[in-house]
Amino acid sequence: MKKNILSKIVYLCAVNYIIYMNERLEINKTKINTLIQSLPRGTVLLPSWLLSQGYSYELQQCYRKSGWLKSIGKGAMLKSNDPFMLAGALSALQNFANINIHIGGRSSLELQGVAHYLQINSYETTLFVNGNTKLPLWFTNNEWNTKIRLFRLSLFEDEMTGMSDFNEGEQTMKISNVDRAIMECMALCPAQFPLSEAYELMEGLSGLRPAKVQELLEKCKSVKVKRLFLYFAEKTEHSWFKYLDAKKINLGSGNRSLTENGILIPKYKLILPKELV
């Protein structure tokens, strides 16, 4: 009799355990389905962010073992059928990890249709990040479908100045707007970006809004960039230039030489190649 009772208890425990595990599996499936449906394709998932959304590390490991998620390096995952794309990585760094990294400079101008007629290095993507920012290894060690040029630069007092939302596929990320992007190009001149190309890009920017330009120039920390921007804007005779108030822009003192054996532009105290004077 006791043996039969014990057998029944064991049987009931086994049944209850199976029911519990099936219920847990269904809950896990519901949670992962919610995750899959709520996030755009290509979104890189960070364990710390998933934890904050109620997905324990144990559950994350379960999803990886079950094939719902796949690792793309230590500390980062993708939904199993999602494409591996730079936009998804940048969006995750910006929104989940609060890292100030963005597409800027010439790459941003290309994305916004400003620099297509000058396409030379479109296989490259120029990224900007604050100088003391540590980037995760899953990002720096991965191979992307574009050559990354990363510059550590703090050009503005407020790093969100001149940033815009940009959609690529289903992803939304912050990139430099046109006004900021051209200033980032000038920040790299002359060592890492040709002065002549910066001027050619400026020639195509006839539609800039003077109020936005004024704001960026006042917040820009680089004397070189502010002087070069104003000089190129005046030289190209863009209509918006006359609405800028140079008196509100700190242009520093002393000459700035951007070339050897160049010519001094007294108004802006810049020494530039003769072909740009």
Protein Blocks (a to p, Z undefined) as FASTA:
>chain_A
ZZmmmmmmmmmmmmmmmmmmmmmmmmmmmmmmmmmmmpcghiacdfklmmmnopafklmm
mmmmnopaccebehiacdfkbccdfklmmmmmmmmnopacddehjllmmmnopmmmmofk
lmbccddddfklccdfklmmpccfbdcddddddfbfblmgopacddehjbccddddfklm
mmmmmmmpmklocfklmmmmmmmmmmbcfklmmmmmmmpcbfklmmmmmmmmmmnopakl
mmpcfklpcgbeajddfbehiacdfklopacdfklZZ
